[in-house]
Amino acid sequence: MRRERIVTAKPNFGWGHLLLKESLLTSVQNMLVYVDGVFCSNSDAKISVFDHGLLYGDGIFEGICVYEGRIFRLEEHLKRLYESARTIGLRIPLTPAQFETAIVETVKRNKLKDGYIRPVVTRGVGKLGLDPKNCQKPSVIIIPQNAESYPLLTAGRKPARAIVSSIRRTPSYSLPASAKTLNYLNNILAKQQATYAGVDEAIMLDWMGFVSEGTGDNLFIVRRGVLSTPPLHSSVLGGITRQVVLEVAQALGISSEERELTIHDLYNADEAFFASTSLEIQPVIEIDGRIVGDGTEGQFTTRIRERFNQTKRTEGTQAL
């Protein structure tokens, strides 16, 4: 693909910058990225500096896993993507069927047997200023990653230690949590707290002080034999994996509920785990220095994880 560019100067960032850049490019080498109907090499996959997705976080995205050439829960992910677009008043320039075709083609061209797909829709190029009417046309991007190039896909293999963050989830009356937008600074600030504390993840509370979710994952606890997760009105994203966990629990005969959870519930949980597309099922063994259960993955978590692993290998849109 030919791209013309004007180069006036090349800033010198030193060898460290060059080595980091080379490392990042190597991790995604030979991947073809979909950008507005064109498949580009990773080095040519670019958007304008005037894109409102970059300038203001004005856009939406999804994260989808591919297992053995099958795209897991693609229909559900696309449904949420289009709901997010409607919520923020963004018109996606593809029909759902066209978007599905583009994702399947991305998997095929990259021979992506096991990996991750990141569809992104930005508001598009526009004048400086918040008004979306100044944007010409939304941009559609589909980024593929091999499993080994996306660290979160392997992070779920080890138990997590967590803290309760002082950063509250953005209230749904300000920005609906069900819309998966490019605005993740709220979550990033909480993630920084976890990093500074030397733990793996932060648990965020909603504006009323009830448990909401992790920085990029839904939270489940088991107490007295009942699986519980916060309801959507606690500023919770309606996670696709969250729904799969509830379905799996029902199939296994595990009693489950969606209810408001308190910090007291967290501290007294027999088991806990995070659930997301990238993490899948990640046991939580410590919260704010308090050991969860006996400090190992609990039996309910194990049963759910094993059934989830069976489900992910047998369901999905066949691409390879």
N, C-alpha and C positions, 0 to 999 in steps of 0.2 A: 504494500500500500504506500503510495507516494504522499509525503507530507512536506510542505514547504515551511521553512522557519527562518526567522531573521535572528542572527546571533551577533550581539554587539560586544560581549565580553564574557569570559568564562571565569567565574570566581574560583579562587584557590582555597579549598576546604581542607587540604592536607591529605596525607595517606590514610588516616583513620576513616575519613569520609568516603574515600574511594573504595577501601576494603569493605566497608559496611554496604555501600551501594552494590558492589560486586556480589556480596553474600546474599543480599535480598533478591537480586536478579537471578542468581543461580538457583535459589529455592523455588522459583516459579518458571524456570527455563522451559522452553518449548511449549508453554501454555499459550493458547490462542484465546484472546479476550474479545467478547462481543461488544462493540461500541456503535450504537445507532445503525444497526444493520450490516456492519462490516466487521469481519474477524481480523484482529490485529495481533501482532506479536506483543508480548508483555512490554517491550521497550517502546512500542508505538502506541500503546493504549493510553490515550491522554484526553483530558477535557480542558476547556477554556478556563483561564483564571477568573473570568467573569461569570462562570456558572454559579447560580445561586445556591446550589448544593454545597459548593465549597465556601462561598462567602457567608452564608447564613444557616447552613445545615438544613436547607429547604428541600426536602425530598424524603424518600422512603426506601426500605430495603427488606430483603429476606435472607435467611441462611438455610440452605437445604443440603442434606447429605445424600451421597450416592453410595450404595452398597452393592457390590458385585454387578455393576452396570444398571442397577435399578435406582431410580430417583424416588426417595422415600417421601410419601405424603405430598407429592407435588401439587395435587388439586387443592389440598387444604392450605398450602403455602401461598398459592396464587390467589385463592379466595381472600386470604388475609391481606395480601399485597394490594388488591383492588379496593378492599374496605379501607385500608390506610389511606390510599389515594383519595377516595371520596371524602374522608374525614378532613383532610387538609386542602381539599379543593384542587387536586392535581389531576389533570387528564393524561392518562397513559396513552401514548400514541400507537399502542398495539392492542388488539383484542386479546382476551384470555387465551384463546386457541392459538393465536399467533405467538404469544409470549411462551406458551408451552412448547411450541415447535422450536422456538429459538433456544430454549434451555436444553431441550433434547439434542438439538444440533450441536450445541456447545459441548455437551458430554461426548457425543460421537466424534467430533473433530479432534478432541483432546484424548480420545480413548481412555476416558476417566472411569476406570473400574471401581475404585474406592476413593472417595474424596468429598469435596465440599464445593457448593455453588453459591455465589453471592449475587443475586439480581439486585440492581440499584436503579431507581428512577429519580433523577434530579429535576428541579424546576426548569433548568436549562439556562442558557446564556441570556444575560439581561444587563440593563444599566445598573450602576451602583444605587442602592436604595432598596428598601424592603418590599416594595409593591410588586407582587407577582405579575401584574399586567405588563410590566416592562420586559418580561422574559419572552423570547421568541418561540421556543418549542422545548418540551421536556426531552431530556436525554435518557436513553435506556442502555444500561451497562450490565453485562453478565460476566462475572469473574470466576474462573475455575481454579481449584487448588487440589493438588494431590494430598492424600491423607497425611503423609509424612511432612508436608510443607506447612501444615496448619496445626500449631501446637495444642490448641484446645481439643482437637480430636483424640489426643492421647492423654490429656490431663485427667480425664475422668477415670483413668485406671488406678489412680492412687486416692486414698481418702483425703478429705479436706479439713483444714482448720479454719474457723471463721470468727469474725467479730460482728457485733451489732454496730452499724455505722451511725454517726450523729447526723449524717446527711439524709434528709427525708426525701422520699420519692415525690416527684412533681405531682401535685394533686390532679385528679382527673378533671376537675372543673377548670383547670388551667390548660392542661394538655392531656387528652384522653390517652390512658396507658395502653389501650387496645390498638392504637395506631403505632406501628413500628416505624418511627421516623429516624432521620439522620441526626436528630438532636439527642446525643447521649452524654452530654457534659455532666448532667446530674449523676449518672451512673459512674462516670469516670472519676469524679471527685470521691465517691465512696470507695471505688477500687483503689485509689491512691491511699486512702486510709488503711485499707487491708495490707497494701504493700509496705507502708511505713510501720505497721504493727508486726510485720513478719509472718503474716498468715496468708492463706490462699484466696479467701473471698470475704466480702462484706455482705451482711444481711441488712437490708434497708427497711425502715418503718414507713407507714403512710403518714399523712398529715395529722391523724388522730392518735398516733402512737401504736397502732396495731402493726403486726408483721406484714410486710408486703412481699418482697422477693430479693434475690441476689442481684448483683450488678448486671448480670446477663443471663440469668437463669431463674426458674421457678423453684420454690422451696416446698418440701414435704417433710412432715414429722410423723412418727408413730408413737402413740401414747395409749397405754392400756388396750393394746390390740386394735386400735382404730387408726387408719391412715388419714391425716388431715392436711389440707393445703389452704392458704388464704383465698378468699373469694375475689372475683374480678374487681369488685368495687373498692378493694384495698389497694388501688393503683397498681394492679397486676396486669401484665401482658398475658393475653390468652395464648399461652405457648402451645405449639403443636405437640411437642413431647409431653407437656403437662396433660394434654387430652389423652395421649396414648397411655400414659401411666394410669389414669383413671379407668380407662378401658381394660387395661391389663389387670388392675386390681379387682375389677368386677369379675373378669374371667377366672381369676384365681380364688374367688370367694372371700376376698379381703374387704372388710367393711371400710368404706371411705366416706369422706365428707369435705365440703368446702365451708369453712367457718372462720371468723375472725380469731386470729391467734395473738397472744401476748408474749412479752419477753419471758414471763413466768412459764408459759408453755414450752418455749425453746429450752430453757434451762432444765426443765424436768422431762424432756422427751426421752423415750427409750431408744429411738432411732431417728435419724434425719438424713435427708439427701437432697442434692440439687438435681434439677432435670432441665435439659435444654438440647437443642439440635446438636450442638458441637460437643457438649460434655456428656450427652446421653444421661446416664445415671451415675452420679458421683456421691459416694457416702460422705457424710459430715461426722467427724469424730470428736470435734471440740468446738464450743461456742463461748467466746469471752473467757477462755481459760478453764471452762467447765467441761469435763469429759461427758460425751454423749453415750449413754448406755455403758457398755464395758470397754469402750474405746476402739471397737472394731466394727466392721460392717455388720448390721443386724440381719436377722433371718428374713424379715419382711422385705428389706431392701434387696437382699440376695435373690429372693424369689421373683421380685418384680424385675430386677436387672436381667436375670436369666431369661424370663419370658419376653422381655423387650428385645433381647438379642436374637431370639427366635423370630419375633415379628419383623424386625428390620431386614432380615435376610429373605423373607418370603413375600413381602409386600412391596409395591412401588411400580412406577411407570418404567417399563423396560426401554432402555436406550441403547444398550450394547448386546 
